[in-house]
Amino acid sequence: MSDESGEIGEITNLLRQPEDGASAGDRLWALVYPELRRRAGNLIRNERSDHTLSPTAVVSEAYVRLASRMAHEWEDRSHFYNVASGIMRHVLIDHARRQRAEKRGGGASKRELDESIFPSVRADSEGFRVAGRALEILAEEHARAALVVTLKVFGGLTIPEIASEVKVAERTVKNDWALARDRLAEILTAD
């Protein structure tokens, strides 16, 4: 076992255990919920002001999607949170698509996603689709840089938090961020 201790070690242990009933699942959920809610709050902060999902709703929907994967053998706590952040991003994308379909294009937000990484991409369902596709292309070329973007833009993590999650130096995260910014600009310009 690694040098993890306390709650962090307990989360990793619960993730690695074969399912042994509701009590372990309940304990795991109690431990991960505050961090998932914090990340969902960061995601919601990037949304338009009239967004209708709360952080609690995003976490609840993500939990439903994660529950089907609970039998999966998670590598560790970081792996779980990285997957959960991606799922929460997809919850918001799906919600934006539903809202867009209901409005048939009316009331589209003119606000942009993080301009430093997604210049001129609107924060609406089409913008999320474009950003998602650009991230997929980046992930094929530079998987860690794409993960850094996902954790920073959609997970709301800071550079030190990302370095801890990805288990690299902060300088490496900054380099990945710069690489992602440049490459995403090229990808978006090509589209």
N, C-alpha and C positions, 0 to 999 in steps of 0.2 A: 504494500500500500504506500501511497505517496505521503508527503508531509502534511496533508490536509488534517485539520482538527476541528473539533466542535461541530457546529451546524453544517459547515461546508462538507466535512467528512461524512456526516450523517446523511446528507442529501446524496452524495456519491454512493454510499453504501446502500441506501434504499433504492436507488436507480439500478444498481447492479444485482440486487437480489431477485431471484425468481419470485413471481407474484405469490404472496402467501396470505391473501385475503384482504379484506377492506381496511383493516387497521393500518397496514403498512402504506396503502394508497392514501388513506386519510392523513397519516402523519407526513408523507411526502408532500401532499397538496398544501398542508398547513405551513410547511417550511418554504415551499417555492412561491406560494401565492403573493407575499409582499413584494418580492423582486419582479415577478411577472406584472403585477399591477403598476409598479414604478415604471417599468419599460413601456407598458401600454399607455400610461399617462404621458410619457415622452413622445410616443407616436401620435397621440391625440393632439398634443400641442402643435404638431406640424400640420394639422388639418385646418380647414376653413373654420371660421368662428361659429357657423350655424350647423356644424357637424352633429349628428344625432346619436352617435354611439358614445357611451361612457367608457372609461378605462375598465370598470368592472364588467361591462358587457363584452368588451374585447377579450378580456381574460377568460370569461366564461365560455365564449365561442371557441377560443383557442384550446381550452381544456377539453371540450367535446372532441376536437380534432386530435388532440394529443392522447386522449384516453385510448384511442384505437392503436396507438403506438406504444402504450405503456409496457406491453410484453416485450418490446424491442430491447435488446441489451444495450443500454446507453453506455458510452465510453466513460463519461464522468459528468459532473455538474455543468461544466462549460459547454459540453456537447449538447446537453439537454436545453440549456438556456439559448444557445445559438439556434437550435431547431425551433424552439418556442418563439423566439423573436421573428424568425421567418414566417412562422404560421400566423402570428399576430399581424404582420404586414399583409399577408394574404387575406386575413379577415377584413382589414380596412379596404383593400382593393376590391374584394367581393361586395362589400357594402357600398362602395362608391359606384360600382357597376350597377347594382340594383337601383340605387338612387337615380343614376343617370337614365336607366331604362324607364323608370317611372316618369321622369320629367321630359324624356325625349329631347334632351339637349338644352332644356330651359334652365336658367339660373346657374350656368356653369361658372365655377369660380375662376377668377382671373389671377388669383394668387399663384405663385410658383413654388415648386419644391425647392429644397436647398439649392439656391442659385449657384453656389460655388462648385457643386458637383453635377447638377442637372440644369444648366443654363437654358432658359426659355422653355422649360417643360412645365405645363400648367398642372396644378394640383386637382385634377379631375380624373375620371376613369380612363380617358384616353391618355392623359399624361402618365398615370400609373402604369398603363400598358407599355408605353414607349420606354419609360424608365426601367420597367421590369425586363423588357427585351434587351435593352442596353446592358443591364446587369448580367443577364444570362450570357451574352457574348463576352463580357469581361471575365466572368467566372470560368469560361472555357479556356481563356488565355492566362488569367492570373486569379486563381481561386481565392487566395488569401486577401488580395486587394478587394475583391468583390465582397468578401465577408466583412472586411473593415467598413466598407460603404454601408452594408446592410445594418451593421451594429451601430454605426454613428448616425446615419440619416433616419433609419426606420426604428432602431432600438434606443436612440437617444443617449448612447453611452459616450463617455469622454475618452480621450486618448489613453489616459492611464487605465481606465476600466477595460478598454478594448485590449490593451497590452496584457492585462491580467487574464482576460477571457481566452485570448488566442495563444497566450504563453510565449510572447515575443517581447523584445525591448520596445519602449515607447518610440524610439527613433525609427525602428522598423515599421511601426504603425504609421508614423508620419510619412515615411517613404512610400508605403503602400497607398496612403491617402493621395499623395501627390501623383503617383503613377495612375491611380484610378481616375482622378480628376482629369488628367491629360487624355487618357485613353477614352473615357466616356465622352469627352468633348469631341474627339475624332469620330466615335461611333454615332453620336447624335447628329453631327454635321453630315455624315455620310447618308443618314436617313433623310 
